[in-house]
């Protein structure tokens, strides 16, 4: 091959790559599309392909998807079902293979109301140790005999179900120091162990040297209500023990209407907090049946309404765009308000994980009042283009204007698990 021909080939290749580079962004966007995604029947996805070469879409099932356009490609979900979609360059070079699942539209009523949360754990959670001075003046550590670990959940003692922390001490004193057989949940594994209580010199009570907790309470935000099933979702993240960080198992609990009394503004390295009051006897609006890494779930006692929205569809990841959105939150006695936010980044997730989006508060009024995302706003629903896309979950400690959010589709999964009686609680 002579030098002139080599130069022509190199020039042609260089020209091709320069042209290709100008159209690389839409290809990147296509590449970021998940290989498996869900879309609601009747919804559309749009791709802007300003590309000099022919792009084709091949579907293995007729009547499921409708594809229109040339540069601006619109994919419309016509009927429910599953299909394989192959995107090709020049009609034969594969660019992307996508498994599409067209599902019936799910509609929910978005929340935004501040709620009080009271949860009673299933069993007693071990949060600490305590040595005991026996009647003989010696120091004893009975918990070591049983090899108890922080985060263990004591479910039964000698066959008796533990419903509150005091039950353990009561059984130990009733048996006057005889061996106790403990049934324990340790990271979802059931274990058995034996402990011999020691009579304390200080109060003459038989003790096993463990600090345990059986309940917790706090404030959060309602995410959505699913009217057809009377199910709600809230918080967007799990209720965890403040000392151990373990997800608390659910024996029972309730959510309640809450009145916000004050705000501690969020600042760099100092998360803020909503403070409020609720009364169990008069404010209860629903029960708590499930506590998972994607929030708490249960049934509402009465139908729930939102003054801003009626029922709106839930969005799947493919329908969410980085850019402007709204959140609903309660930060004072004015009730639910709508605030401007920006979805800064979204991460495609093939399987459920909590941190799907990064969201920035851009609303000046909200920033002036709270400093950004603060404790108590967890669960605030995020709405974009008339769809529920997710919920606020965590704040960035070094920048309270930003935080993480969970995708709404993962919260819908938990609702389905509850309705199908799957995993009443998850304990990690």
N, C-alpha and C positions, 0 to 999 in steps of 0.2 A: 504494500500500500504506500503510494507516494505521499510526500509531506503535504501537498496541497489538499489531497483527499482527507488526510488525518485532521488537518485544520478545519475542514468543512464539517466533519463528523463532530469534532469537539465543539464547534460553534453551535451546531444544531442541538447537541446535548445541553450545552449551557443555556441556550435560548429556552429549551423545554423546561429546565428546572427553574429558570427565572419566571416563566409564565406560571408554572405549577405553584411557585412560592406565593404568587399573588392570590391564588385561590386555595391556599392551604388551610385557612381558618374554617371554612365550612366542612372540610374533610376532618379537621380536628374535632369539630362539634359532633359530627357523625360518629367518630371513633369513641367519643365520650359517652355516647348513648349506650345504656346498659344492654347487655346481650339478652337479658330477660326483663321485660317490663309489662306492667298492666296498664290498661286504659279503659275508661268507662265507655259503655255503649253510647254512641251519639257524639262523643268528643272528637276533637281534631288535633293533630300535631302538625306543625309547620316547620319546614327546613328551607333555608334560603341558599340555593346552590347557584351562585354566579360563576359557573365553571365552563370552560370552553369545550369540554368533552361530554359525551353522552352518558348520563346516569340512568340506569334502569332499576326498577323494583319488581321483584318476582315473588308471588305469593303462592303457597302450595294449596290454599283453599279458596274457592270462589265464594263471593257473597259476604265475606267477613270484613274485609277492608276495602275502602274506595280510595284510589290515589289519583290526584289531579295536579296539573301544573307542569311547568318546565323548569324554570329557575326557582320559583317559589313553589315548593312541593307541599301539598296538603294530604295528610293521611287521615281519613275519617273512619272511625270504628262503627260499622253498620250493624253487625249482629254479634251476639255473644259467642264465645268459643275460643279455641287456641289455633294459632297458625304460625308458620315459619315465613319470615320475610328476609329475602336476600337482596342486598344492594350491590349493584355491579357497575363497573366502569367499562364503557364500550360494549356493554351487554354480555361480557364474558369474564372480565377480571373482577374477582370478589373484593368488595370493600368492607362489607359488614354482614354478619348473619344475626338476625334478631328473632327471638321467640316472643311472640305477642300473645297476651292473654286479655281478651275483651270480656269485661265483667259488667254486670248490671250496676247502674249508678247507685251510689250510697249517699244519702242526704242526711245531714245532721243540723242541729241548731247550735251555733257557736256560743260559747260561754262568755268569760270575762269577769264574772262575779267573784269577789273575794269570798273564800269559804274557810271556815274553821274545820280542822281535821282532828278527830280523836280516834286513835287506833289502839285496841287491846291486842297484845301479841298472843300467838298460839304457844303456850308454855311460858317459861321465864328465861330471858336472855341473860347469859353470863357476861357481865361488863367489867368485873374486877375481882381481885383476891383480897382476903383479909385474914391475917394470922390471929389465933385465939389463945388467950391465956387461960389455961385450965385451972380447975380448983386446986391442983397441986402446985400452982405457980409456974409451971412449965409452959413454953410456947408450942402450940400445935398448928399444923397446916393440913387439915383433913382432905382438902381438895386435891393435894398431891397424890394421895392414895388412889383417888379415882381418875387421875390424869385428865382432869377437866381443863379445857382450853377456853380462852376468851373468845366469845362468839358462839359457843355451844348453846343450844336451846334445850332446857330441861323440860321434857314433855310429861313424864310420869315419875312418881316416887313410890316404890312398892306397889305398883299397879294402879295408883290413884292419879288421875289426870290433874295436872297443875294448871290452874286458871289464873292465879295471882301469886305474887312473890311470897306472901305470907303463908301460903299453903305448905311450902317446904319446911319452914320453921315449925309450923303446927304439927306436921307429921313426925318430924324428928323428936319433938317434945312428948308427943303421945307415946312414942315407942321407947322413950327413956334411954336413948343412946344406942339402941340396937342398930345393926347394919342397915343401911338404906340402899336399895337397888334402884339406880337411876336409868331411865330411858332417855336418850339424848339424840337430838338431831344435830349432826355436824356436817354442814355443807351438803344437805339433802341425803346424807347417809345415816341410817339409824344404828346407834351403838348402845351398849349396856355396860354399866360399870357399878362398882360398889364403894360406898364411903361410910366410915364410922364417925358419927357426930361426936363433938366434944362439948362438955358442959362448961360454959363460960363462968369464970370466977366473978366477972363484973355484974352480970344480970341473971345468972343461974339458969340461962336458957341453953338448950342444946343447939349447936351451930355447926355448919360445914365449911365456913370460911369463904363464902362466895357473895359478891355483890351481884344482884340480879335486877332486871327491869322487866315490867310486864305491860307497860303502856307508854304512849307518847302523844303529844298534842302540838298543834302549830297552825299556821295560816298559809294558804296557797290560793290558786285560782282554778276555777272550773274551765275546762277546755271545750267540751261539747256535750250535748245531750242527743241521744239517738231515739227519737220519739216512738218509732215502730216497736221498739223493744223496752222502752223506758229505762235504758241504760245510760249512765254518764261516764265520762273520763275526765280526770283532773291531774294536775301537777306536771305530767310529762316525764317525770323521773320518780324513782323509788323513794319511799320514806325509809331512811336509814337511821340506825342508832348513832347518837351523837358521839359516843365514846369508841365504839368498835368499827363503825362504818358499815356494818352488816345490814342487809336488807331485812326489815322486820316482817316476820310471818304474821298472818292475820287470823285472829280468833274471831273478833268482831270489831265493829267501829262504826262511826257515823261522820257525815259531813254536815256542816251547819252554816246558816247565814251568818255573816260577820259584819260588824260595824268597825270601819277603820278609825282609829283614834289619833294616830300620829305617824310621822315618817322620819326615819333616820336616813338621811341622804347618803348615797353611795359615793365614795371617793377612791382614789387610787390606793390600792392595798388595804382598803377598809370597806367591805361590802355593806350596803345599806339594808334597811329592813322596814317592812310595813308592820305596824302594830295595831291590833284590834281586839275586840271582845266578842264573845258568843256565849250563849246560855243553852246548855244541852237540852233542858226541859222544853224550851219553846222554839228553838232555832233549827232543829234537826230537819234536814230536807232529803236525806238519802243514807243508805247503809254503805259500808265498805266490805267488799267480798274478796278483793284481790289487790295485792301490792307488788308491782313488778318494776323493772328498770325503766319501763315506759309509762309509769304513772299508777294511779289508784283507780279502781273501777268498782261499780256497784249499781244498785237500782235506786231511782228517784221515787220518793213517796208520792209525789204529784207531778203533773206535767209542768214543763219548764218553758218559759218564753224569753226571747231576747228583743229588746226594744229597737235594735239596729237591723237585725236580720231575722228572716224566717228560716226555713230549711234551705241549706246550701249544699252543693256537692263537695265531696272530699276529693282532693287532687292527689294523683300519684306523682312520683318524682319527675317523670318525663314531661309533665305539664307545668312544672315550676320553673320560673325564670329568675336569674339573678337580677335584682333591681328593686323598684319600689313595691311596698306592701303595707298592710295595716296590722296593728294588733289591737285587741280589746283587753282592757284592764280596769281595775277599780283601785284608785289611789286616795280617795277621800269620800266625803258623804254625798257627793254628786252621783254616785253609782257608776255603772259601766261607761267608759269613754273610749273613743277610737283615737289611736295615735299613729303617726307616720313612722315607718321603719324602712330599712333597706336590707334586702337579702344580699349580703356581701359575697358569700360563697356557698355553693351547694356541692355535696359529695355524693356521687352515685353509689348506692349500696345494694349489693345483691341479696344480702340477708340483714335482718334487723340489728341495728346498733344505735345507741342513743344520740350521737352527735352527727346529725345529717347536714345541718346548715349553720353558718355564722351569720348573725343578724346584728345590725347596728341601729340604735335608736337615733332618729334624726329630728323627731318632733321637739321643738323648742320648749313648749309648755311642759312636756314630760321630763325633759332634761333639767328644767329649772326646778321642778318639784322633787324629783327623786335622784337626779344625777345620772340616771340611766336605768339599768336593770337592777332590781333589788330583791332581797328575799321576800317571798310572799307573792311575787309576780310569776313564779314558776307555774306553767300551765296556761299562761295567756295565749289565746288562739291567734295564729297568724293567718291573715286572709289576703289572697292575691287574685285579682281578676274574678272576684265573686266566688272563689273556692277556698275551702279550709286546707291549708298546705302543711301546717305543723303547729308546734307549741314551744314557747320559750322554756328553757330548762335550767341553764346555768349562766352565770355572769363571768366575764373575764375580770379577775381580781385587779389586774394592773390597768384596766380600761373599762369601767362600769358601763360605758355607752355601748359595749359589745357583749355578745353572749352566744351560747349554743342553742340550737333548737332541734327538736326531734321531728321526723316526718309524720304527718297525720296517718299515713297508711300503716305504720307500725302500731299506732294506737288502735286503729281499727282491727288489726290482727288480734290484739289483746281482748277487744270486745268480743270477737268471734270465739276466742278460746273460752271466755266466760260463758257465753251462750251455749257452747258445746260441752260445758262442764270439764274443761281441760285445765289442769294446773291451777287449782284454787289459789295457791300462792307459790311464788318462786323465792327461794332463799339462796343467796350466793355467798 
